[in-house]
Amino acid sequence: MFADAGVLAAVRGGMSLHGKRKEIYKYEAPWTVYAMNWSVRPDKRFRLALGSFVEEYNNKVQLVGLEEESSEFVCRNTFDHPYPTTKIMWIPDTKGVYPDLLATSGDYLRIWRVSDTETRLECLLNNNKNSDFCAPLTSFDWNEVDPNLLGTSSIDTTCTIWGLETGQVLGRVNLVSGHVKTQLIAHDKEVYDIAFSRAGGGRDMFASVGADGSVRMFDLRHLEHSTIIYEDPQHHPLLRLCWNKQDPNYLATMAMDGMEVVILDVRVPCTPVARLNNHRACVNGIAWAPHSSCHICTAADDHQALIWDIQQMPRAIEDPILAYTAEGEINNVQWASTQPDWIAICYNNCLEILRV
């Protein structure tokens, strides 16, 4: 699986190797897979949502789960989605106290309710009520501390923070609705990603990246100003940002068509503390380990998923500690937050989950 077994124990936090269970499971979808996310509910352990990438209006989302008996992925549900999903996220509800919700971004932010038999659209969150024009959403994030908060990023230079109500129970069904809490101009050009930080209680701080090549930090309590954490030296657009799950001082970002991932420390603005640059083609995905502050996985068009140990920062990080080569260009990588020894990647029409 991931090459170099000698360091497996380090990445797994010293967990013992399991018996002869499979190290890799594969699912083939009927279309190119782009968006993907692990469910975090305790009763739905090996469940993922996959979004199609078809360059037309009609797209799909599939919910797949691993059958423990057969050790095969099965598709539990498929539903239609207008345009490809730019991102998919399950509600970050590790205790299973909220309704089983799924969110997708594309032309709008949509909240779906999942049941055993069907997936139903609960609400469509649209910020431009008075115009037929919609500015596509590039990404969104769902707040882990308060699952009633979501933030979206758009090509119209704005970020919008949404409040979700899952409150009123009518006829034993929680109605889900949403409203705009705040909308702000975040960048000078398109915004490509947004992510809440765990700093300061985890509700109010978020960062965004965009076509102007900057990483900016915001505080919902003081929206009159933002902090520029980093600017790409060549002003290349920054496509993704990802906060360290254990240490809120660190985040990772990457530039469009870039072959390296930049690690930033918010306490030292504008100076990367590390550059991860072993990929031989453009990086498409970044995922921090859920259980360790010093492990991060990057995935790229060179077919490789690489796991890095960044413990020695600010000394240079020369090489990854683990490498996996897929059978195609990897579009996305997701590290399972409730099962830290599993990473999901997607390439072509395939989903693979890999035991690390």
C-alpha positions as semicolon CSV with decimal commas, in nm:
position;residue;x (nm);y (nm);z (nm)
1;M;0,000;0,000;0,000
2;F;0,178;0,316;0,112
3;A;0,542;0,231;0,040
4;D;0,801;0,216;0,319
5;A;0,655;0,001;0,594
6;G;0,932;0,099;0,834
7;V;0,756;0,422;0,922
8;L;0,401;0,290;0,926
9;A;0,401;0,277;1,305
10;A;0,505;0,642;1,329
11;V;0,220;0,766;1,115
12;R;-0,032;0,541;1,283
13;G;0,060;0,677;1,622
14;G;0,206;0,341;1,717
15;M;-0,108;0,143;1,641
16;S;-0,041;-0,225;1,589
17;L;-0,087;-0,368;1,243
18;H;-0,425;-0,534;1,205
19;G;-0,455;-0,897;1,107
20;K;-0,497;-0,984;0,741
21;R;-0,762;-0,722;0,672
22;K;-0,740;-0,548;0,338
23;E;-0,524;-0,238;0,319
24;I;-0,705;-0,092;0,020
25;Y;-1,064;-0,084;-0,104
26;K;-1,173;0,043;-0,441
27;Y;-1,500;0,170;-0,586
28;E;-1,564;0,249;-0,953
29;A;-1,822;0,516;-1,026
30;P;-1,996;0,558;-1,365
31;W;-1,827;0,900;-1,414
32;T;-1,517;1,099;-1,321
33;V;-1,507;1,156;-0,945
34;Y;-1,407;1,500;-0,822
35;A;-1,569;1,603;-0,492
36;M;-1,557;1,353;-0,206
37;N;-1,603;1,345;0,171
38;W;-1,609;1,097;0,460
39;S;-1,915;1,076;0,682
40;V;-1,830;1,136;1,050
41;R;-2,138;0,982;1,214
42;P;-2,039;0,704;1,455
43;D;-2,297;0,466;1,306
44;K;-2,186;0,522;0,944
45;R;-1,815;0,458;0,957
46;F;-1,713;0,372;0,601
47;R;-1,959;0,596;0,421
48;L;-1,850;0,856;0,166
49;A;-2,025;1,098;-0,067
50;L;-1,888;1,133;-0,423
51;G;-1,963;1,405;-0,676
52;S;-1,939;1,362;-1,052
53;F;-1,739;1,585;-1,280
54;V;-1,927;1,599;-1,609
55;E;-1,890;1,918;-1,813
56;E;-2,261;1,979;-1,852
57;Y;-2,562;2,073;-1,641
58;N;-2,665;1,721;-1,537
59;N;-2,437;1,579;-1,270
60;K;-2,474;1,324;-0,991
61;V;-2,389;1,259;-0,629
62;Q;-2,348;0,905;-0,500
63;L;-2,345;0,787;-0,140
64;V;-2,134;0,475;-0,107
65;G;-2,061;0,251;0,188
66;L;-1,832;-0,038;0,262
67;E;-2,014;-0,365;0,330
68;E;-1,828;-0,526;0,618
69;E;-1,923;-0,881;0,512
70;S;-1,831;-0,864;0,144
71;S;-1,553;-0,604;0,189
72;E;-1,692;-0,425;-0,117
73;F;-1,816;-0,071;-0,166
74;V;-2,181;-0,048;-0,263
75;C;-2,373;0,253;-0,388
76;R;-2,651;0,323;-0,139
77;N;-2,804;0,618;-0,318
78;T;-2,762;0,834;-0,629
79;F;-2,923;1,173;-0,680
80;D;-2,913;1,445;-0,944
81;H;-2,711;1,760;-0,897
82;P;-2,703;2,066;-1,126
83;Y;-2,345;2,123;-1,248
84;P;-2,051;1,943;-1,087
85;T;-2,020;1,978;-0,708
86;T;-1,718;2,195;-0,626
87;K;-1,722;2,048;-0,274
88;I;-1,922;1,799;-0,068
89;M;-1,931;1,781;0,312
90;W;-2,125;1,575;0,562
91;I;-2,240;1,765;0,869
92;P;-1,950;1,757;1,119
93;D;-2,159;1,583;1,379
94;T;-1,947;1,314;1,544
95;K;-2,214;1,232;1,804
96;G;-2,504;1,185;1,564
97;V;-2,730;1,439;1,737
98;Y;-2,820;1,647;1,429
99;P;-3,023;1,525;1,131
100;D;-2,812;1,328;0,881
101;L;-2,729;1,619;0,650
102;L;-2,501;1,663;0,351
103;A;-2,403;1,993;0,187
104;T;-2,288;2,057;-0,171
105;S;-2,165;2,368;-0,349
106;G;-2,192;2,453;-0,717
107;D;-2,424;2,721;-0,848
108;Y;-2,568;2,747;-0,494
109;L;-2,516;2,592;-0,151
110;R;-2,758;2,304;-0,104
111;I;-2,836;2,112;0,215
112;W;-2,961;1,756;0,165
113;R;-3,121;1,519;0,414
114;V;-3,010;1,159;0,388
115;S;-3,230;0,867;0,488
116;D;-3,193;0,496;0,426
117;T;-3,419;0,510;0,123
118;E;-3,359;0,850;-0,037
119;T;-3,175;1,181;-0,028
120;R;-3,395;1,488;-0,030
121;L;-3,311;1,853;-0,087
122;E;-3,379;2,034;0,242
123;C;-3,287;2,387;0,140
124;L;-3,114;2,586;-0,131
125;L;-2,918;2,883;0,005
126;N;-2,905;3,166;-0,246
127;N;-2,750;3,499;-0,162
128;N;-2,856;3,699;-0,468
129;K;-3,230;3,702;-0,424
130;N;-3,291;3,996;-0,656
131;S;-3,109;3,878;-0,967
132;D;-3,125;3,586;-1,206
133;F;-2,746;3,586;-1,217
134;C;-2,571;3,355;-0,976
135;A;-2,200;3,372;-0,901
136;P;-2,080;3,011;-0,874
137;L;-1,949;2,890;-0,541
138;T;-1,594;2,761;-0,551
139;S;-1,596;2,600;-0,207
140;F;-1,745;2,607;0,143
141;D;-1,670;2,493;0,494
142;W;-1,892;2,361;0,771
143;N;-1,799;2,476;1,120
144;E;-1,701;2,183;1,342
145;V;-1,762;2,361;1,673
146;D;-2,103;2,497;1,569
147;P;-2,264;2,292;1,289
148;N;-2,523;2,570;1,246
149;L;-2,253;2,780;1,074
150;L;-2,133;2,739;0,716
151;G;-1,915;2,965;0,505
152;T;-1,909;2,982;0,123
153;S;-1,655;3,133;-0,118
154;S;-1,751;3,268;-0,459
155;I;-1,605;3,395;-0,783
156;D;-1,776;3,730;-0,711
157;T;-1,489;3,809;-0,461
158;T;-1,710;3,750;-0,155
159;C;-1,741;3,504;0,129
160;T;-2,080;3,447;0,291
161;I;-2,137;3,309;0,640
162;W;-2,467;3,123;0,668
163;G;-2,669;3,037;0,975
164;L;-2,854;2,707;0,963
165;E;-3,163;2,630;1,165
166;T;-3,231;2,262;1,227
167;G;-3,470;2,350;1,504
168;Q;-3,847;2,341;1,474
169;V;-3,992;1,993;1,487
170;L;-4,311;1,966;1,283
171;G;-4,474;1,630;1,251
172;R;-4,157;1,463;1,383
173;V;-3,946;1,619;1,106
174;N;-3,684;1,886;1,178
175;L;-3,723;2,155;0,917
176;V;-3,388;2,286;0,799
177;S;-3,358;2,644;0,680
178;G;-3,077;2,894;0,645
179;H;-3,012;3,268;0,642
180;V;-2,722;3,498;0,561
181;K;-2,538;3,600;0,876
182;T;-2,287;3,816;0,693
183;Q;-2,139;3,866;0,347
184;L;-1,804;4,032;0,294
185;I;-1,574;4,121;0,009
186;A;-1,282;3,897;0,096
187;H;-1,041;3,944;-0,194
188;D;-0,969;4,167;-0,492
189;K;-1,051;3,882;-0,730
190;E;-1,227;3,544;-0,720
191;V;-1,223;3,357;-0,388
192;Y;-1,133;2,989;-0,435
193;D;-1,151;2,839;-0,087
194;I;-1,262;2,913;0,269
195;A;-1,190;2,730;0,595
196;F;-1,283;2,790;0,958
197;S;-0,996;2,796;1,207
198;R;-1,005;2,616;1,542
199;A;-0,836;2,916;1,707
200;G;-1,018;3,132;1,959
201;G;-1,302;2,892;2,031
202;G;-1,342;2,768;1,675
203;R;-1,652;2,967;1,580
204;D;-1,536;3,308;1,465
205;M;-1,207;3,282;1,276
206;F;-1,179;3,177;0,915
207;A;-0,936;3,219;0,628
208;S;-0,975;3,238;0,252
209;V;-0,756;3,217;-0,058
210;G;-0,813;3,345;-0,406
211;A;-0,707;3,456;-0,750
212;D;-0,520;3,755;-0,607
213;G;-0,265;3,510;-0,461
214;S;-0,327;3,596;-0,096
215;V;-0,429;3,408;0,218
216;R;-0,649;3,629;0,434
217;M;-0,773;3,576;0,787
218;F;-1,103;3,708;0,921
219;D;-1,274;3,729;1,259
220;L;-1,655;3,739;1,256
221;R;-1,640;3,965;1,564
222;H;-1,424;4,224;1,382
223;L;-1,512;4,214;1,014
224;E;-1,398;4,568;0,950
225;H;-1,045;4,442;0,887
226;S;-0,866;4,126;0,774
227;T;-0,508;4,003;0,808
228;I;-0,299;3,899;0,510
229;I;-0,112;3,587;0,622
230;Y;0,067;3,518;0,293
231;E;0,099;3,642;-0,063
232;D;0,229;3,428;-0,344
233;P;0,556;3,587;-0,465
234;Q;0,447;3,560;-0,831
235;H;0,087;3,652;-0,746
236;H;-0,027;3,314;-0,875
237;P;-0,384;3,231;-0,773
238;L;-0,408;3,018;-0,458
239;L;-0,662;2,738;-0,494
240;R;-0,687;2,559;-0,161
241;L;-0,622;2,613;0,205
242;C;-0,633;2,364;0,484
243;W;-0,593;2,421;0,860
244;N;-0,390;2,186;1,076
245;K;-0,645;1,984;1,277
246;Q;-0,443;1,982;1,600
247;D;-0,246;2,308;1,598
248;P;-0,447;2,610;1,480
249;N;-0,129;2,809;1,412
250;Y;-0,052;2,611;1,096
251;L;-0,221;2,601;0,759
252;A;-0,129;2,470;0,416
253;T;-0,200;2,623;0,078
254;M;-0,113;2,567;-0,287
255;A;-0,106;2,772;-0,604
256;M;-0,282;2,703;-0,932
257;D;-0,069;2,464;-1,144
258;G;0,182;2,457;-0,858
259;M;0,385;2,148;-0,773
260;E;0,448;2,242;-0,410
261;V;0,246;2,285;-0,094
262;V;0,334;2,580;0,131
263;I;0,302;2,547;0,509
264;L;0,233;2,875;0,692
265;D;0,246;2,976;1,058
266;V;-0,002;3,255;1,136
267;R;0,241;3,386;1,401
268;V;0,500;3,451;1,127
269;P;0,299;3,607;0,845
270;C;0,417;3,606;0,483
271;T;0,708;3,364;0,538
272;P;0,642;2,993;0,471
273;V;0,777;2,766;0,745
274;A;0,802;2,476;0,500
275;R;0,765;2,390;0,135
276;L;0,671;2,037;0,034
277;N;0,792;1,998;-0,321
278;N;0,846;1,637;-0,423
279;H;0,550;1,622;-0,660
280;R;0,630;1,612;-1,032
281;A;0,299;1,759;-1,151
282;C;0,042;2,001;-1,013
283;V;-0,096;1,938;-0,666
284;N;-0,474;1,897;-0,641
285;G;-0,541;1,813;-0,279
286;I;-0,417;1,860;0,077
287;A;-0,534;1,681;0,393
288;W;-0,391;1,717;0,743
289;A;-0,394;1,418;0,973
290;P;-0,690;1,440;1,211
291;H;-0,496;1,300;1,505
292;S;-0,147;1,443;1,465
293;S;-0,021;1,798;1,423
294;C;0,282;1,697;1,219
295;H;0,144;1,475;0,942
296;I;-0,008;1,594;0,616
297;C;-0,103;1,421;0,292
298;T;-0,071;1,582;-0,051
299;A;-0,200;1,443;-0,382
300;A;-0,125;1,544;-0,738
301;D;-0,147;1,488;-1,112
302;D;0,172;1,277;-1,086
303;H;-0,055;0,993;-0,956
304;Q;0,107;1,022;-0,612
305;A;-0,034;1,062;-0,264
306;L;0,250;1,157;-0,028
307;I;0,246;1,167;0,352
308;W;0,489;1,408;0,514
309;D;0,620;1,445;0,868
310;I;0,678;1,816;0,927
311;Q;0,802;1,781;1,286
312;Q;1,143;1,927;1,207
313;M;1,012;2,262;1,084
314;P;1,154;2,519;1,031
315;R;1,434;2,293;0,903
316;A;1,367;2,193;0,543
317;I;1,143;1,892;0,485
318;E;1,327;1,701;0,213
319;D;1,118;1,392;0,153
320;P;0,780;1,241;0,236
321;I;0,775;0,945;0,473
322;L;0,516;0,748;0,274
323;A;0,417;0,738;-0,091
324;Y;0,131;0,571;-0,278
325;T;0,104;0,563;-0,655
326;A;-0,246;0,551;-0,800
327;E;-0,349;0,446;-1,151
328;G;-0,435;0,802;-1,252
329;E;-0,410;1,171;-1,172
330;I;-0,540;1,216;-0,816
331;N;-0,814;1,480;-0,804
332;N;-0,884;1,484;-0,432
333;V;-0,763;1,345;-0,100
334;Q;-0,954;1,321;0,230
335;W;-0,821;1,190;0,562
336;A;-1,101;1,032;0,766
337;S;-1,142;1,246;1,077
338;T;-1,298;0,972;1,288
339;Q;-1,077;0,691;1,153
340;P;-0,725;0,831;1,136
341;D;-0,577;0,521;0,974
342;W;-0,778;0,567;0,651
343;I;-0,719;0,809;0,365
344;A;-0,946;0,838;0,061
345;I;-0,827;0,944;-0,282
346;C;-1,007;0,973;-0,613
347;Y;-0,872;0,954;-0,966
348;N;-1,051;0,904;-1,300
349;N;-1,376;0,728;-1,207
350;C;-1,230;0,556;-0,901
351;L;-1,244;0,604;-0,527
352;E;-0,981;0,424;-0,320
353;I;-0,947;0,415;0,054
354;L;-0,599;0,335;0,179
355;R;-0,499;0,219;0,523
356;V;-0,205;0,412;0,658
